């Protein structure tokens, strides 16, 4: 390993250690505590136009991005100039139009209705791949409701991308969308994973549930 590349690896490792801790963001008058799940790190400290472009592609311009997290492995690759795998990643946003107001439960309920309108009902088909294959390529479809409380609603969705050539198979993507009320602010958390087998489905369910509970605990102080 060259001296320059070794230095880059050491800087990447140091950066990961620095970012593996909760931090606060100002949303209107409130300071909201955020943290990425274990094995992931926020990338906003890099100020990278490339990562900013990636994160902005995940959400409308009407939302403000508060956190965009990559796996520790992908962030390490980015820091040394290697290609990213982007197999799993996550983002936290808040509506710009609601930043300055304190969101009550009734306003939050309205926000949920507007955000999740048109999702429809979960499919009767239990075979995830079979269901996604029946849907148009690129279309996101509701798979399951994960949680519904007064201050949290979480759903699981899926999509299929058609292979580019005859020998390239379709790829499947799972994502969870969670709307949560923290310190009087409406936040949207999204977790993404490529789907290859049942382990990926279990991972996104568990990771989403733990992340919700951790952020609620972090902001209960």
QUIWOUR-V909787 format. One record per helix or strand of 3 or more residues. SS is the DSSP state (A for helix, B for strand). FROM is the first residue (numbers start at 1). LEN is the number of residues. If there is no record, write none. Layout:
SS_FROM_LEN ; SS_FROM_LEN
This chain:
A_3_17 ; B_23_5 ; B_30_5 ; B_40_3 ; A_44_3 ; A_49_8 ; B_63_9 ; A_72_8 ; B_88_8 ; A_96_3 ; A_105_11 ; A_128_6 ; B_141_8 ; B_152_10 ; B_171_12 ; B_185_11 ; A_198_21
